[in-house]
Amino acid sequence: MAGKVTRARRIASVVLLAVLVVGSVYFYQIRKVRFFLVPSRSMAPTLLSRDYIVSVGDVEYRRGDIVVLRDPEIEDSFVVKRIVGLPGDTVAIGGGALYLNGRYASEPYIMEPMLGELAPLTLEGRQVFVLGDNRNESEDSLSWLESGVMVTLDDIVGKVVYIYNPISRMGPVASYPLEPTGGLGEAAETQSWSGRGAGSIRRRGRGMLRWARYDALSRDLTASDEPVLP
């Protein structure tokens, strides 16, 4: 009898081990599940510093998805941001608001209106535009442009789907259906980027600002001679 119990336990152990191995391969290799710690407030109020999150690899990413991507400036590092522009989109920022393809896009999740500005920039190839929800305290596509850097779909590790720690914040992380909701409007037409070259940016900050123009071909920025007050 004892021999039968021992044999049954061995079989159960082998089956359990096989399930764990297959499950690990499925979730890690196929579903590309990854675990990360949020290090800063750049995604507040949606994600907070010290949140532990789960990301899952997605076949298709959409505007409004929160994603983990490889840091374009620091090797072997990762950042978490929200996708606001996909390949083919024209992105612009002015008057504290985001514009997609010439139309205003409502973003109820951001911490406060943006200080930085961006003249209409069309995303080419596999380029995407990502921003932190805490726009004025985030290193993202708007600031990376100053170094001539654009991120692409290939830089994305996965979509954030869950907060698993702290327990008080545990729960799913939902995407926001980010779509243009209004017309360009007179306010947008008179933004300070009106008449500037495509991809011109005004750097974020509360002091003196300077315009710079992103050159998509040379991947470089050329500063303008004209200082612009905020």
LOMIMI-104814 format. One record per residue: residue number from 1; y, z, x of N, C-alpha, C in turn. Coordinates in nm, 2 decimals. Layout:
nr | npy | npz | npx | capy | capz | capx | cpy | cpz | cpx
NUM | Y | Z | X | Y | Z | X | Y | Z | X
...
END
This chain:
nr | npy | npz | npx | capy | capz | capx | cpy | cpz | cpx
1 | -0.12 | 0.00 | 0.08 | 0.00 | 0.00 | 0.00 | 0.13 | 0.00 | 0.09
2 | 0.12 | 0.09 | 0.19 | 0.24 | 0.10 | 0.28 | 0.26 | -0.03 | 0.35
3 | 0.15 | -0.10 | 0.39 | 0.17 | -0.23 | 0.45 | 0.23 | -0.34 | 0.36
4 | 0.20 | -0.34 | 0.23 | 0.26 | -0.43 | 0.14 | 0.41 | -0.40 | 0.12
5 | 0.45 | -0.27 | 0.12 | 0.59 | -0.23 | 0.10 | 0.67 | -0.28 | 0.23
6 | 0.61 | -0.26 | 0.35 | 0.68 | -0.30 | 0.47 | 0.70 | -0.45 | 0.47
7 | 0.59 | -0.52 | 0.43 | 0.60 | -0.67 | 0.43 | 0.71 | -0.72 | 0.34
8 | 0.71 | -0.65 | 0.22 | 0.81 | -0.69 | 0.12 | 0.96 | -0.66 | 0.17
9 | 0.97 | -0.55 | 0.24 | 1.11 | -0.52 | 0.30 | 1.15 | -0.63 | 0.40
10 | 1.05 | -0.67 | 0.48 | 1.08 | -0.77 | 0.58 | 1.12 | -0.90 | 0.52
11 | 1.05 | -0.94 | 0.41 | 1.08 | -1.06 | 0.34 | 1.22 | -1.05 | 0.28
12 | 1.25 | -0.94 | 0.22 | 1.38 | -0.91 | 0.16 | 1.49 | -0.92 | 0.26
13 | 1.46 | -0.86 | 0.38 | 1.56 | -0.86 | 0.49 | 1.59 | -1.01 | 0.54
14 | 1.48 | -1.09 | 0.55 | 1.50 | -1.22 | 0.60 | 1.58 | -1.30 | 0.49
15 | 1.55 | -1.29 | 0.37 | 1.62 | -1.36 | 0.26 | 1.76 | -1.32 | 0.26
16 | 1.79 | -1.19 | 0.27 | 1.93 | -1.14 | 0.27 | 2.01 | -1.20 | 0.39
17 | 1.94 | -1.20 | 0.51 | 2.00 | -1.26 | 0.63 | 2.03 | -1.40 | 0.61
18 | 1.94 | -1.47 | 0.55 | 1.96 | -1.62 | 0.53 | 2.08 | -1.64 | 0.43
19 | 2.09 | -1.56 | 0.33 | 2.20 | -1.57 | 0.23 | 2.33 | -1.55 | 0.30
20 | 2.33 | -1.44 | 0.39 | 2.46 | -1.41 | 0.46 | 2.50 | -1.52 | 0.55
21 | 2.40 | -1.58 | 0.62 | 2.43 | -1.69 | 0.72 | 2.48 | -1.81 | 0.64
22 | 2.41 | -1.85 | 0.54 | 2.45 | -1.97 | 0.46 | 2.58 | -1.95 | 0.39
23 | 2.60 | -1.82 | 0.34 | 2.73 | -1.79 | 0.28 | 2.85 | -1.80 | 0.38
24 | 2.82 | -1.75 | 0.50 | 2.92 | -1.75 | 0.61 | 2.96 | -1.89 | 0.64
25 | 2.85 | -1.98 | 0.66 | 2.88 | -2.12 | 0.70 | 2.96 | -2.19 | 0.59
26 | 2.92 | -2.16 | 0.46 | 2.98 | -2.23 | 0.35 | 3.13 | -2.19 | 0.34
27 | 3.16 | -2.06 | 0.35 | 3.30 | -2.01 | 0.33 | 3.38 | -2.04 | 0.45
28 | 3.32 | -2.03 | 0.57 | 3.41 | -2.05 | 0.69 | 3.42 | -2.19 | 0.74
29 | 3.30 | -2.27 | 0.73 | 3.30 | -2.40 | 0.78 | 3.34 | -2.50 | 0.67
30 | 3.29 | -2.49 | 0.55 | 3.31 | -2.58 | 0.44 | 3.44 | -2.55 | 0.36
31 | 3.45 | -2.43 | 0.31 | 3.57 | -2.39 | 0.24 | 3.68 | -2.35 | 0.33
32 | 3.66 | -2.33 | 0.46 | 3.76 | -2.30 | 0.56 | 3.84 | -2.18 | 0.52
33 | 3.77 | -2.07 | 0.48 | 3.83 | -1.94 | 0.45 | 3.88 | -1.88 | 0.57
34 | 4.00 | -1.83 | 0.58 | 4.05 | -1.76 | 0.69 | 4.13 | -1.64 | 0.65
35 | 4.15 | -1.54 | 0.73 | 4.21 | -1.41 | 0.70 | 4.33 | -1.40 | 0.80
36 | 4.45 | -1.36 | 0.75 | 4.57 | -1.34 | 0.83 | 4.65 | -1.22 | 0.79
37 | 4.73 | -1.17 | 0.88 | 4.82 | -1.07 | 0.86 | 4.96 | -1.13 | 0.86
38 | 5.04 | -1.10 | 0.76 | 5.18 | -1.15 | 0.75 | 5.27 | -1.06 | 0.84
39 | 5.33 | -1.12 | 0.94 | 5.40 | -1.04 | 1.04 | 5.55 | -1.01 | 1.01
40 | 5.60 | -1.08 | 0.92 | 5.75 | -1.07 | 0.90 | 5.79 | -1.08 | 0.75
41 | 5.92 | -1.07 | 0.72 | 5.97 | -1.08 | 0.59 | 6.01 | -1.22 | 0.55
42 | 5.97 | -1.32 | 0.62 | 6.02 | -1.46 | 0.60 | 5.98 | -1.51 | 0.46
43 | 5.87 | -1.46 | 0.40 | 5.82 | -1.51 | 0.28 | 5.85 | -1.41 | 0.16
44 | 5.93 | -1.30 | 0.19 | 5.96 | -1.21 | 0.08 | 6.05 | -1.28 | -0.02
45 | 6.04 | -1.24 | -0.15 | 5.96 | -1.13 | -0.20 | 5.82 | -1.16 | -0.24
46 | 5.77 | -1.29 | -0.22 | 5.64 | -1.32 | -0.26 | 5.53 | -1.26 | -0.17
47 | 5.55 | -1.27 | -0.04 | 5.46 | -1.20 | 0.06 | 5.55 | -1.11 | 0.14
48 | 5.50 | -0.99 | 0.17 | 5.57 | -0.89 | 0.24 | 5.51 | -0.87 | 0.38
49 | 5.59 | -0.82 | 0.47 | 5.54 | -0.78 | 0.61 | 5.42 | -0.68 | 0.59
50 | 5.32 | -0.71 | 0.67 | 5.19 | -0.63 | 0.67 | 5.10 | -0.66 | 0.55
51 | 5.13 | -0.76 | 0.47 | 5.03 | -0.81 | 0.38 | 4.92 | -0.87 | 0.45
52 | 4.79 | -0.85 | 0.40 | 4.68 | -0.92 | 0.46 | 4.64 | -1.02 | 0.35
53 | 4.63 | -1.15 | 0.40 | 4.61 | -1.26 | 0.30 | 4.48 | -1.34 | 0.34
54 | 4.44 | -1.41 | 0.24 | 4.32 | -1.50 | 0.25 | 4.37 | -1.65 | 0.23
55 | 4.34 | -1.74 | 0.31 | 4.37 | -1.88 | 0.29 | 4.24 | -1.96 | 0.28
56 | 4.25 | -2.07 | 0.20 | 4.14 | -2.16 | 0.18 | 4.18 | -2.30 | 0.21
57 | 4.10 | -2.37 | 0.28 | 4.13 | -2.51 | 0.31 | 4.13 | -2.59 | 0.18
58 | 4.23 | -2.68 | 0.16 | 4.24 | -2.76 | 0.04 | 4.24 | -2.91 | 0.08
59 | 4.17 | -2.99 | -0.01 | 4.17 | -3.13 | 0.01 | 4.31 | -3.19 | -0.01
60 | 4.38 | -3.14 | -0.11 | 4.51 | -3.19 | -0.15 | 4.61 | -3.07 | -0.16
61 | 4.72 | -3.09 | -0.10 | 4.83 | -2.98 | -0.11 | 4.94 | -3.04 | -0.20
62 | 5.00 | -2.94 | -0.27 | 5.11 | -2.98 | -0.36 | 5.24 | -2.90 | -0.33
63 | 5.35 | -2.95 | -0.38 | 5.47 | -2.88 | -0.37 | 5.46 | -2.74 | -0.44
64 | 5.51 | -2.64 | -0.37 | 5.50 | -2.51 | -0.43 | 5.39 | -2.43 | -0.38
65 | 5.29 | -2.49 | -0.31 | 5.18 | -2.42 | -0.25 | 5.23 | -2.34 | -0.13
66 | 5.18 | -2.21 | -0.12 | 5.21 | -2.13 | 0.00 | 5.09 | -2.16 | 0.10
67 | 5.12 | -2.20 | 0.22 | 5.02 | -2.24 | 0.31 | 5.04 | -2.17 | 0.45
68 | 4.93 | -2.16 | 0.52 | 4.93 | -2.11 | 0.66 | 4.92 | -2.24 | 0.74
69 | 5.01 | -2.25 | 0.84 | 5.00 | -2.37 | 0.93 | 5.02 | -2.32 | 1.07
70 | 4.98 | -2.41 | 1.16 | 5.00 | -2.38 | 1.31 | 5.15 | -2.38 | 1.34
71 | 5.19 | -2.28 | 1.42 | 5.33 | -2.27 | 1.46 | 5.36 | -2.38 | 1.55
72 | 5.46 | -2.46 | 1.52 | 5.49 | -2.58 | 1.60 | 5.56 | -2.55 | 1.73
73 | 5.60 | -2.42 | 1.74 | 5.68 | -2.38 | 1.86 | 5.60 | -2.29 | 1.96
74 | 5.50 | -2.22 | 1.90 | 5.42 | -2.12 | 1.98 | 5.27 | -2.15 | 1.97
75 | 5.21 | -2.18 | 2.08 | 5.07 | -2.22 | 2.09 | 4.98 | -2.11 | 2.04
76 | 4.88 | -2.15 | 1.97 | 4.78 | -2.05 | 1.92 | 4.84 | -1.95 | 1.82
77 | 4.95 | -1.98 | 1.76 | 5.01 | -1.89 | 1.66 | 5.01 | -1.96 | 1.53
78 | 5.03 | -1.88 | 1.42 | 5.03 | -1.94 | 1.29 | 5.15 | -1.88 | 1.21
79 | 5.20 | -1.96 | 1.11 | 5.31 | -1.91 | 1.02 | 5.27 | -1.94 | 0.88
80 | 5.33 | -1.87 | 0.79 | 5.30 | -1.89 | 0.65 | 5.43 | -1.93 | 0.58
81 | 5.43 | -2.04 | 0.51 | 5.55 | -2.09 | 0.44 | 5.51 | -2.16 | 0.31
82 | 5.61 | -2.20 | 0.23 | 5.59 | -2.27 | 0.11 | 5.62 | -2.42 | 0.13
83 | 5.54 | -2.51 | 0.08 | 5.56 | -2.65 | 0.08 | 5.67 | -2.69 | -0.02
84 | 5.78 | -2.75 | 0.02 | 5.88 | -2.79 | -0.07 | 5.89 | -2.95 | -0.07
85 | 5.84 | -3.01 | 0.02 | 5.84 | -3.16 | 0.03 | 5.72 | -3.22 | 0.08
86 | 5.67 | -3.33 | 0.02 | 5.55 | -3.39 | 0.06 | 5.58 | -3.53 | 0.12
87 | 5.48 | -3.60 | 0.19 | 5.51 | -3.73 | 0.24 | 5.57 | -3.83 | 0.13
88 | 5.68 | -3.89 | 0.17 | 5.75 | -3.98 | 0.08 | 5.86 | -3.92 | 0.00
89 | 5.87 | -3.78 | 0.00 | 5.98 | -3.72 | -0.07 | 6.11 | -3.72 | 0.01
90 | 6.22 | -3.72 | -0.06 | 6.35 | -3.71 | 0.01 | 6.40 | -3.57 | -0.03
91 | 6.42 | -3.49 | 0.08 | 6.46 | -3.35 | 0.06 | 6.60 | -3.33 | 0.11
92 | 6.68 | -3.25 | 0.03 | 6.82 | -3.22 | 0.06 | 6.84 | -3.07 | 0.02
93 | 6.94 | -3.01 | 0.10 | 6.97 | -2.87 | 0.06 | 7.13 | -2.87 | 0.07
94 | 7.18 | -2.81 | -0.04 | 7.33 | -2.80 | -0.05 | 7.37 | -2.70 | -0.15
95 | 7.48 | -2.62 | -0.13 | 7.53 | -2.53 | -0.22 | 7.42 | -2.42 | -0.26
96 | 7.34 | -2.39 | -0.16 | 7.24 | -2.29 | -0.18 | 7.11 | -2.33 | -0.26
97 | 7.10 | -2.46 | -0.29 | 7.00 | -2.51 | -0.37 | 6.92 | -2.62 | -0.30
98 | 6.80 | -2.65 | -0.35 | 6.71 | -2.75 | -0.30 | 6.71 | -2.87 | -0.40
99 | 6.72 | -2.99 | -0.34 | 6.71 | -3.12 | -0.41 | 6.60 | -3.20 | -0.37
100 | 6.52 | -3.25 | -0.46 | 6.40 | -3.33 | -0.43 | 6.42 | -3.47 | -0.49
101 | 6.42 | -3.57 | -0.41 | 6.43 | -3.71 | -0.46 | 6.56 | -3.73 | -0.54
102 | 6.67 | -3.66 | -0.50 | 6.80 | -3.68 | -0.56 | 6.82 | -3.59 | -0.68
103 | 6.73 | -3.50 | -0.71 | 6.74 | -3.41 | -0.83 | 6.72 | -3.27 | -0.79
104 | 6.80 | -3.18 | -0.87 | 6.79 | -3.04 | -0.84 | 6.65 | -2.99 | -0.87
105 | 6.60 | -2.89 | -0.79 | 6.47 | -2.83 | -0.81 | 6.49 | -2.68 | -0.82
106 | 6.45 | -2.62 | -0.93 | 6.46 | -2.48 | -0.95 | 6.36 | -2.40 | -0.87
107 | 6.40 | -2.30 | -0.80 | 6.32 | -2.21 | -0.72 | 6.34 | -2.06 | -0.75
108 | 6.28 | -2.01 | -0.86 | 6.30 | -1.87 | -0.90 | 6.25 | -1.77 | -0.81
109 | 6.16 | -1.81 | -0.71 | 6.09 | -1.72 | -0.62 | 6.17 | -1.68 | -0.50
110 | 6.28 | -1.75 | -0.46 | 6.35 | -1.72 | -0.34 | 6.43 | -1.59 | -0.34
111 | 6.45 | -1.54 | -0.22 | 6.51 | -1.41 | -0.21 | 6.66 | -1.42 | -0.25
112 | 6.73 | -1.52 | -0.20 | 6.87 | -1.55 | -0.22 | 6.90 | -1.69 | -0.19
113 | 7.02 | -1.74 | -0.24 | 7.06 | -1.88 | -0.21 | 7.06 | -1.91 | -0.06
114 | 7.03 | -2.03 | -0.02 | 7.02 | -2.07 | 0.12 | 7.17 | -2.09 | 0.17
115 | 7.18 | -2.05 | 0.30 | 7.31 | -2.07 | 0.37 | 7.31 | -2.21 | 0.44
116 | 7.19 | -2.25 | 0.49 | 7.18 | -2.37 | 0.56 | 7.19 | -2.49 | 0.47
117 | 7.23 | -2.61 | 0.52 | 7.24 | -2.73 | 0.45 | 7.17 | -2.85 | 0.52
118 | 7.12 | -2.94 | 0.44 | 7.05 | -3.06 | 0.50 | 7.08 | -3.18 | 0.42
119 | 7.14 | -3.28 | 0.49 | 7.16 | -3.41 | 0.42 | 7.03 | -3.47 | 0.39
120 | 7.02 | -3.56 | 0.28 | 6.89 | -3.61 | 0.24 | 6.81 | -3.67 | 0.35
121 | 6.69 | -3.62 | 0.36 | 6.59 | -3.66 | 0.47 | 6.46 | -3.70 | 0.40
122 | 6.42 | -3.83 | 0.43 | 6.29 | -3.88 | 0.37 | 6.18 | -3.85 | 0.46
123 | 6.07 | -3.79 | 0.41 | 5.96 | -3.75 | 0.49 | 5.87 | -3.87 | 0.51
124 | 5.84 | -3.90 | 0.63 | 5.76 | -4.02 | 0.66 | 5.62 | -3.99 | 0.70
125 | 5.53 | -4.08 | 0.69 | 5.39 | -4.06 | 0.74 | 5.32 | -3.95 | 0.66
126 | 5.28 | -3.85 | 0.74 | 5.22 | -3.73 | 0.69 | 5.31 | -3.61 | 0.70
127 | 5.44 | -3.63 | 0.71 | 5.53 | -3.52 | 0.73 | 5.54 | -3.43 | 0.60
128 | 5.55 | -3.30 | 0.62 | 5.58 | -3.21 | 0.50 | 5.70 | -3.13 | 0.54
129 | 5.77 | -3.07 | 0.44 | 5.88 | -2.99 | 0.46 | 5.85 | -2.85 | 0.40
130 | 5.85 | -2.75 | 0.49 | 5.81 | -2.61 | 0.45 | 5.93 | -2.52 | 0.47
131 | 5.95 | -2.42 | 0.38 | 6.05 | -2.32 | 0.39 | 5.99 | -2.18 | 0.36
132 | 6.05 | -2.08 | 0.41 | 6.02 | -1.94 | 0.37 | 6.09 | -1.91 | 0.25
133 | 6.03 | -1.82 | 0.16 | 6.10 | -1.78 | 0.04 | 6.23 | -1.70 | 0.07
134 | 6.22 | -1.63 | 0.18 | 6.34 | -1.55 | 0.23 | 6.42 | -1.64 | 0.32
135 | 6.49 | -1.74 | 0.26 | 6.54 | -1.86 | 0.33 | 6.63 | -1.83 | 0.45
136 | 6.71 | -1.72 | 0.44 | 6.81 | -1.70 | 0.54 | 6.75 | -1.61 | 0.66
137 | 6.62 | -1.57 | 0.65 | 6.56 | -1.50 | 0.75 | 6.42 | -1.56 | 0.79
138 | 6.42 | -1.69 | 0.79 | 6.29 | -1.76 | 0.81 | 6.31 | -1.87 | 0.91
139 | 6.21 | -1.88 | 1.00 | 6.20 | -2.00 | 1.09 | 6.11 | -2.10 | 1.03
140 | 6.16 | -2.21 | 0.99 | 6.08 | -2.31 | 0.91 | 6.13 | -2.45 | 0.94
141 | 6.10 | -2.54 | 0.85 | 6.14 | -2.68 | 0.88 | 6.28 | -2.70 | 0.90
142 | 6.37 | -2.62 | 0.84 | 6.51 | -2.64 | 0.85 | 6.56 | -2.60 | 0.99
143 | 6.50 | -2.49 | 1.05 | 6.54 | -2.45 | 1.18 | 6.46 | -2.53 | 1.29
144 | 6.34 | -2.57 | 1.26 | 6.26 | -2.65 | 1.36 | 6.32 | -2.78 | 1.38
145 | 6.40 | -2.84 | 1.28 | 6.46 | -2.96 | 1.30 | 6.56 | -2.96 | 1.42
146 | 6.61 | -2.84 | 1.44 | 6.71 | -2.82 | 1.56 | 6.64 | -2.85 | 1.69
147 | 6.51 | -2.84 | 1.69 | 6.43 | -2.87 | 1.81 | 6.37 | -3.01 | 1.80
148 | 6.40 | -3.08 | 1.70 | 6.34 | -3.21 | 1.68 | 6.20 | -3.21 | 1.63
149 | 6.16 | -3.10 | 1.57 | 6.02 | -3.08 | 1.53 | 6.00 | -3.10 | 1.38
150 | 5.90 | -3.18 | 1.34 | 5.85 | -3.19 | 1.20 | 5.71 | -3.16 | 1.20
151 | 5.67 | -3.08 | 1.09 | 5.53 | -3.05 | 1.08 | 5.46 | -3.15 | 0.98
152 | 5.33 | -3.16 | 0.99 | 5.26 | -3.26 | 0.91 | 5.14 | -3.19 | 0.83
153 | 5.08 | -3.27 | 0.74 | 4.96 | -3.22 | 0.67 | 4.86 | -3.17 | 0.77
154 | 4.85 | -3.23 | 0.88 | 4.74 | -3.20 | 0.98 | 4.77 | -3.06 | 1.04
155 | 4.89 | -3.01 | 1.03 | 4.92 | -2.87 | 1.09 | 4.87 | -2.76 | 0.99
156 | 4.84 | -2.80 | 0.87 | 4.81 | -2.69 | 0.77 | 4.67 | -2.64 | 0.78
157 | 4.65 | -2.51 | 0.79 | 4.52 | -2.45 | 0.80 | 4.46 | -2.43 | 0.66
158 | 4.54 | -2.39 | 0.57 | 4.49 | -2.37 | 0.43 | 4.59 | -2.31 | 0.34
159 | 4.56 | -2.31 | 0.21 | 4.65 | -2.25 | 0.11 | 4.62 | -2.10 | 0.09
160 | 4.73 | -2.02 | 0.08 | 4.71 | -1.88 | 0.06 | 4.67 | -1.86 | -0.09
161 | 4.56 | -1.79 | -0.11 | 4.51 | -1.77 | -0.25 | 4.50 | -1.62 | -0.29
162 | 4.51 | -1.53 | -0.19 | 4.48 | -1.39 | -0.22 | 4.54 | -1.29 | -0.12
163 | 4.59 | -1.18 | -0.18 | 4.63 | -1.06 | -0.09 | 4.52 | -0.96 | -0.11
164 | 4.46 | -0.92 | 0.00 | 4.35 | -0.82 | -0.01 | 4.39 | -0.68 | 0.05
165 | 4.50 | -0.67 | 0.10 | 4.55 | -0.54 | 0.15 | 4.70 | -0.55 | 0.18
166 | 4.78 | -0.44 | 0.14 | 4.73 | -0.31 | 0.09 | 4.68 | -0.32 | -0.06
167 | 4.61 | -0.22 | -0.09 | 4.54 | -0.22 | -0.22 | 4.64 | -0.23 | -0.34
168 | 4.76 | -0.17 | -0.32 | 4.86 | -0.17 | -0.42 | 4.92 | -0.31 | -0.45
169 | 4.90 | -0.40 | -0.36 | 4.94 | -0.54 | -0.38 | 4.83 | -0.64 | -0.39
170 | 4.71 | -0.59 | -0.40 | 4.59 | -0.67 | -0.40 | 4.59 | -0.76 | -0.53
171 | 4.56 | -0.89 | -0.51 | 4.56 | -0.98 | -0.62 | 4.58 | -1.13 | -0.58
172 | 4.56 | -1.22 | -0.67 | 4.57 | -1.36 | -0.64 | 4.72 | -1.40 | -0.61
173 | 4.74 | -1.50 | -0.52 | 4.87 | -1.56 | -0.49 | 4.88 | -1.70 | -0.56
174 | 4.96 | -1.71 | -0.66 | 4.97 | -1.83 | -0.74 | 5.07 | -1.93 | -0.67
175 | 5.04 | -2.06 | -0.68 | 5.14 | -2.16 | -0.65 | 5.24 | -2.18 | -0.76
176 | 5.35 | -2.23 | -0.72 | 5.46 | -2.26 | -0.82 | 5.47 | -2.41 | -0.84
177 | 5.47 | -2.46 | -0.96 | 5.48 | -2.60 | -0.98 | 5.62 | -2.66 | -0.96
178 | 5.64 | -2.68 | -0.83 | 5.78 | -2.72 | -0.79 | 5.80 | -2.87 | -0.81
179 | 5.89 | -2.89 | -0.91 | 5.92 | -3.03 | -0.95 | 6.07 | -3.04 | -0.97
180 | 6.13 | -3.15 | -0.95 | 6.28 | -3.17 | -0.98 | 6.30 | -3.15 | -1.13
181 | 6.40 | -3.08 | -1.17 | 6.42 | -3.04 | -1.31 | 6.55 | -3.09 | -1.36
182 | 6.64 | -3.13 | -1.27 | 6.77 | -3.18 | -1.32 | 6.83 | -3.29 | -1.24
183 | 6.94 | -3.34 | -1.29 | 7.00 | -3.46 | -1.22 | 7.08 | -3.41 | -1.09
184 | 7.12 | -3.51 | -1.02 | 7.20 | -3.48 | -0.90 | 7.32 | -3.40 | -0.93
185 | 7.40 | -3.45 | -1.03 | 7.52 | -3.38 | -1.07 | 7.64 | -3.39 | -0.98
186 | 7.75 | -3.36 | -1.04 | 7.88 | -3.37 | -0.96 | 7.88 | -3.27 | -0.85
187 | 7.82 | -3.15 | -0.87 | 7.83 | -3.05 | -0.77 | 7.75 | -3.09 | -0.64
188 | 7.64 | -3.16 | -0.66 | 7.56 | -3.21 | -0.55 | 7.63 | -3.32 | -0.48
189 | 7.69 | -3.41 | -0.56 | 7.75 | -3.53 | -0.50 | 7.87 | -3.49 | -0.41
190 | 7.93 | -3.37 | -0.43 | 8.04 | -3.33 | -0.35 | 8.00 | -3.23 | -0.25
191 | 7.87 | -3.21 | -0.22 | 7.83 | -3.12 | -0.12 | 7.89 | -3.16 | 0.02
192 | 7.90 | -3.07 | 0.11 | 7.96 | -3.10 | 0.24 | 7.88 | -3.20 | 0.32
193 | 7.75 | -3.22 | 0.28 | 7.67 | -3.32 | 0.35 | 7.70 | -3.46 | 0.30
194 | 7.78 | -3.47 | 0.19 | 7.80 | -3.61 | 0.14 | 7.87 | -3.69 | 0.25
195 | 7.81 | -3.81 | 0.27 | 7.86 | -3.90 | 0.37 | 7.81 | -3.88 | 0.51
196 | 7.73 | -3.78 | 0.53 | 7.67 | -3.76 | 0.66 | 7.54 | -3.84 | 0.67
197 | 7.50 | -3.86 | 0.80 | 7.38 | -3.94 | 0.82 | 7.25 | -3.87 | 0.76
198 | 7.15 | -3.94 | 0.73 | 7.03 | -3.89 | 0.68 | 6.97 | -3.79 | 0.78
199 | 6.93 | -3.67 | 0.72 | 6.87 | -3.57 | 0.80 | 6.97 | -3.48 | 0.88
200 | 7.10 | -3.50 | 0.86 | 7.20 | -3.41 | 0.92 | 7.18 | -3.27 | 0.87
201 | 7.18 | -3.17 | 0.95 | 7.16 | -3.03 | 0.91 | 7.28 | -2.95 | 0.95
202 | 7.31 | -2.84 | 0.87 | 7.41 | -2.74 | 0.91 | 7.33 | -2.61 | 0.93
203 | 7.34 | -2.56 | 1.05 | 7.26 | -2.45 | 1.09 | 7.29 | -2.32 | 1.01
204 | 7.19 | -2.25 | 0.98 | 7.21 | -2.13 | 0.90 | 7.28 | -2.02 | 0.98
205 | 7.35 | -1.94 | 0.91 | 7.42 | -1.83 | 0.97 | 7.55 | -1.80 | 0.90
206 | 7.61 | -1.69 | 0.93 | 7.73 | -1.64 | 0.85 | 7.85 | -1.66 | 0.94
207 | 7.84 | -1.73 | 1.05 | 7.96 | -1.75 | 1.13 | 7.99 | -1.90 | 1.14
208 | 8.05 | -1.95 | 1.25 | 8.08 | -2.09 | 1.27 | 7.96 | -2.17 | 1.26
209 | 7.96 | -2.28 | 1.19 | 7.84 | -2.37 | 1.18 | 7.88 | -2.51 | 1.24
210 | 7.78 | -2.57 | 1.29 | 7.80 | -2.71 | 1.34 | 7.69 | -2.80 | 1.28
211 | 7.74 | -2.92 | 1.25 | 7.64 | -3.02 | 1.20 | 7.56 | -3.08 | 1.31
212 | 7.44 | -3.12 | 1.29 | 7.36 | -3.19 | 1.38 | 7.28 | -3.29 | 1.30
213 | 7.24 | -3.40 | 1.36 | 7.17 | -3.51 | 1.29 | 7.03 | -3.53 | 1.35
214 | 6.93 | -3.52 | 1.27 | 6.79 | -3.54 | 1.31 | 6.76 | -3.68 | 1.32
215 | 6.71 | -3.73 | 1.43 | 6.67 | -3.87 | 1.45 | 6.52 | -3.87 | 1.44
216 | 6.47 | -3.93 | 1.33 | 6.33 | -3.93 | 1.31 | 6.25 | -4.02 | 1.41
217 | 6.32 | -4.11 | 1.47 | 6.26 | -4.20 | 1.57 | 6.24 | -4.13 | 1.70
218 | 6.35 | -4.07 | 1.75 | 6.35 | -4.00 | 1.88 | 6.30 | -3.86 | 1.88
219 | 6.29 | -3.80 | 1.75 | 6.25 | -3.66 | 1.73 | 6.35 | -3.57 | 1.81
220 | 6.48 | -3.60 | 1.80 | 6.58 | -3.53 | 1.87 | 6.70 | -3.50 | 1.78
221 | 6.78 | -3.41 | 1.82 | 6.90 | -3.38 | 1.74 | 7.03 | -3.41 | 1.82
222 | 7.12 | -3.47 | 1.76 | 7.25 | -3.49 | 1.82 | 7.36 | -3.41 | 1.75
223 | 7.42 | -3.32 | 1.82 | 7.53 | -3.24 | 1.76 | 7.65 | -3.32 | 1.73
224 | 7.72 | -3.29 | 1.62 | 7.84 | -3.36 | 1.59 | 7.96 | -3.28 | 1.67
225 | 8.07 | -3.35 | 1.68 | 8.18 | -3.29 | 1.75 | 8.26 | -3.20 | 1.65
226 | 8.24 | -3.21 | 1.52 | 8.32 | -3.15 | 1.42 | 8.26 | -3.02 | 1.38
227 | 8.32 | -2.90 | 1.41 | 8.27 | -2.77 | 1.36 | 8.30 | -2.76 | 1.21
228 | 8.21 | -2.70 | 1.14 | 8.22 | -2.68 | 1.00 | 8.21 | -2.54 | 0.96
229 | 8.31 | -2.49 | 0.89 | 8.31 | -2.35 | 0.85 | 8.22 | -2.33 | 0.73
230 | 8.15 | -2.22 | 0.72 | 8.06 | -2.20 | 0.60 | 8.14 | -2.19 | 0.47
END
